[in-house]
């Protein structure tokens, strides 16, 4: 998914250069992946959009927003795998995603990608029809400064979508229930609340947020929104494919 990158804000080239390279771990792979060219459908294959399939997530690249599902029944879908895009996940999460090896159900649709007729999964949800809710389970394991529902205010100094991180300067005057909270904290893409969409480039925005503490003691932004809980700016839509 393309993003508009306007360059690293002045003054951040050295101070924050280290430590972000491994941020993609846990999202299904290392770094940022470019999807391979889709496999064309056989000429005699006709998809049946209303049929519900079940399958297993074979891979999902969280910060790229796509992955692949293997159907439970071999031979019903060409190549025994189907592409899934984050917008087609039925989820209540801030940042919709799938976990590798998770069981899901889905429908399929024929689409044109890069000039090729191929398949993609749609209406992806838990087996039985429930919404996929990964973040609630993840949040329950987090340690928070002041509690999960306590909100702080500050300025998002920058957020770089391609790199998947940014930094927030916390407004002065807060007293914390934990020691060592710095004036500036890192925020990663999964905690940018864009109402289920991918975050866009941002700089010098007033925000509100929670603070959580990693197992290594680092403080990071949690559920970052605009003031009043409004969604953060989203990434621009992909450019239309060339004929």
C-alpha angles and dihedrals in degrees: 000000000000122000132188108246114194096184133267112302114257114273097025100086095097108017095059102023095104128066104033101086095087095047092108094066114115091030094091103273149014122285124337117322128206112219114247120242108281121253113249119241118247111262092243097049118108120185120222104215097195096056116104117218132189125214150141128270103244094183138350126186102205101194093043092049101229144086145150136267126206112213117232092232112063118223099023094099123040112259089007093259136084132201118244126197122201094242089064094057115104099222142143092206124119087235112026113221143145131234121232112257093016117142114238142165125224148156125234134228135187113243139171115243123173089345093306128113106232142145134266132183118246135183090028111185143136117299103274095034104278122143116260109249112180099149097060090061092044093048091052089063095051126102111223134202104238094353136299096280099046112110128206130191131224146123124288098223092192143332122202111200096195092053092038100227146081141171132251125204107213117225111251125253103055123133115209135207089221131055126238102039104155127218090248127040134188122244124197130207096259090062096050102103105215096157092265097318134104117275120248133213112295137177134180097358125156108237143170125219150147125251124231130184123227123222087260092056099255117144115225138177118266128201094348115201140161115268112297093024097287115156120267120248113284131224116266116261118265116273113259114265116258117246 
